[in-house]
Amino acid sequence: MKKKSAEHQFFMYIVHIFPFLAAFAEMIIARPMFIFSEVKNMVIFGLFYTLNNFLQTKFIGGYLPYPFMTWKDSSSLVAAVVILIIGVIFYYIATKITDSINGHEEEDKKKVE
């Protein structure tokens, strides 16, 4: 396995930081609600992404998108599940924060009643 260059590491940071910032900005602008069906979609996407990572690592070979996910033992699967759980928790917490900032929660409770 080749050591990744500083340029590649920088690219990996950028590839992950920009979507995070875009998602955070969207949460502030759109004033989202925590909807369980969206969490199911997040889990489905996460499973697809994990399968893609597994196939890329095992069958394309020579390149690990994430060095800690080698798929040589069960620790890679555990890491994928933990990352997915952290993502769901982060989504829930971020949505509650934006709800409290935007006052959206009380309006939505009235609409449901």
Secondary structure, 3 states (H helix, E strand, C coil): CCCCCHHHHHHHHHHHHHHHHHHHHHHHHHCCCCCHHHHHHHHHHHHHHHHHHHHHHHHHCCCCCCCCCCCCCCHHHHHHHHHHHHHHHHHHHHHHHHHHHHCHHHHHHHHHC
